[in-house]
């Protein structure tokens, strides 16, 4: 299902508000100096990670497998 999302939508370049409208509020956030990431839990061992720059525009989106 998440692969369909990544195939269907070009998340790169979307804003924080567009991502929240599409996916809802994230489960967790992590902040760094010039960027931050939103985490959406997919299953016990998989998470969608959406990375943003310092002006809240998506720079990357990928599935993390633990």
Secondary structure, DSSP 8 states (H G I E B T S, - for coil): -HHHHHHH---TT-BHHHHHHHH-S-SEEEE-SSEEEEEEEEETTEEEEEEEETTSBEEEEEEEE-
